[in-house]
Amino acid sequence: MKAATVSQLKKELQHRNTDELLQLCLRLARFKKENKELLTYLLFESDSEAGYIETVKAEVDEQFELINTNSFFYIKKSARKILRTLKKYIRYSGNKETEVALLLYFCEKLGDFNPSIKRNTTLMNLYQRQVDYLEKKIGLLHEDLQYDYGLLLEELKP
């Protein structure tokens, strides 16, 4: 089965009544965890972006606490998993400020992690890629935010 385009879906959804749309949304939410998470963000958390950022930061803190520090292999796997989760939450928001704030927080946590990531090339490369990515993203923000986030980014550079 070939999926319809977004414009085709939009046209079809315009012809449905409110009850049908509600049923379609609930059925969609039943099938995939990401759909439920996105719906939760849109319904409950999109009003307060600052609260959403704090919630995600708390989850990142928890995930960093759970990292197995016995070997760099486990640290790498966990760091990638945390970054994957963070990118998913960033996609839900779609806000550039949120993306920069959360990635800065991730880099800060990874840079302060113990044992130091400086002893592992792969982790340093992961860290450096995120810093470079942040540099590009900060350039797209408003001038005042560019300055504020730029200062934070300078502290993170190795």
N, C-alpha and C positions, 0 to 999 in steps of 0.2 A: 504494500500500500504506500502510495506516494503522499507525503504531507502537503497540505495546501499552503499557499503563501500567506503572509501576514495580512496583506490587503484583501485577499479572498476571505479570510477568517473574519476580518473586521466588517466587511459587507454583509456576511451571513449573520453575524451577531447583532447587527443593527435591526434585523428583521425579527428577532426573538423578543418575547415579552420578559418582564422582570422575573417571574417564577421560573421560566425556562433557563434564564441566565444564572439564577441562583443554583439550580440543580446541576447545571454544567460546571460551575465553579466548585461545588462540593464534590462532584464526581472526579474532577481533575485533581483536587486536593487529596483524594483517597489513594491515588496511584503512586505518587512519588513524594518522598520526604522533602525534596527541594521545593516542590510546588506548595507544600504546606508551610514551609519556612518563608517563602516569598509572600504568600497570602497573609501570614502572620505579620510580616514586616509592613505590608501595605495597609492592613487594617488597624494595627495597634501601635506600631513604632514609627511610621513615617512622619507623624505629626511632630515628634520631638527627636530631631537628628542628634542632638547632644546626648540625650539619654540613650539612644541607640549606640552611639560611639562608646559610651561608658560601659554598656552591657557587653559589647564585643570585646572591649579591653579586659574586662573581668574574665571573660572566657579564655582569652589569650593567656592571661596570668595563670589560670588554672592549668591550661595545657602545658605551659612552661614548667610548672611545678611537677607535672607528671613525667617529665622526660627522664628516661633511663640514662644515667651518666656513666655507665660502666665502660662504654666504648664510643668512639666518635661515629661509628656506624649507626648506632641507635639515635644519637643526637641528630645526625643528618636526616634520618628518616622522620624523626619527630618534627624537626624544623620545617621540612618540606610539607608535612601534613598540616602544620599550623598555618603555613603560608597559603596552602590550597584552600583551607577553611576560610581564612581571612579574605582571599580573593572572591570567594563565593559570597560572603557577606557584603563585600564592596559592590559586587554586581547587583545585589538586591537594592542597594541604595541608589546607585547610579550618580551619586553626587561626588564631584571632584575633590571638594574639601574633605569629605569623609574618607575618600581613598587616601589622600595625602596624610591625614591625621592617623589613620590606622596603620599605614605602612611605616610611618615614622616611629610609631609605638613599637611595631614589630622589630624594626632595626635597632631601636634602643634596647629592647629586651634581649635580642640576640647578641648585641655588642657587649652587654653587661653579664652575659651568661657565664657561669662557672662550671666546668673548666673553660678556659678562654678559647674562643673559636680561632684565634690567631695561629694556633698550632695545627690547624687543619685547612688544607688548601681548598677543598670542596666547600666547606662552610664559609670561608672567606670570599670565595667566588660568588656564592649565593648572596651573601651580605652586600658585596660590591655591586652586583647586578641590581639589587633593590635600591641602593643609594643612587646609582646612575638613573634608574627609572624614575625615582622621586625627583631628581634634578629636572628631568624633562617635564614631569607633571606640575611641579611648582611653577615653572615658567608659564603655564597656561592659566594660572589663577589671577585674581585681582591683585593690583600692585601692593596693597597693604598686607594681604595674606602672603604674597611672595616674599616680602621682607621678613615677616614673622617666621614663616616656615623655613626660609633660607637660613636664618640664624640657627634654628634647631638642626637643620641638615649639616651645617658646618661643624657642629659639635660631634656629629656621627661619622664624619669622614675619617678614614684610617690614616 
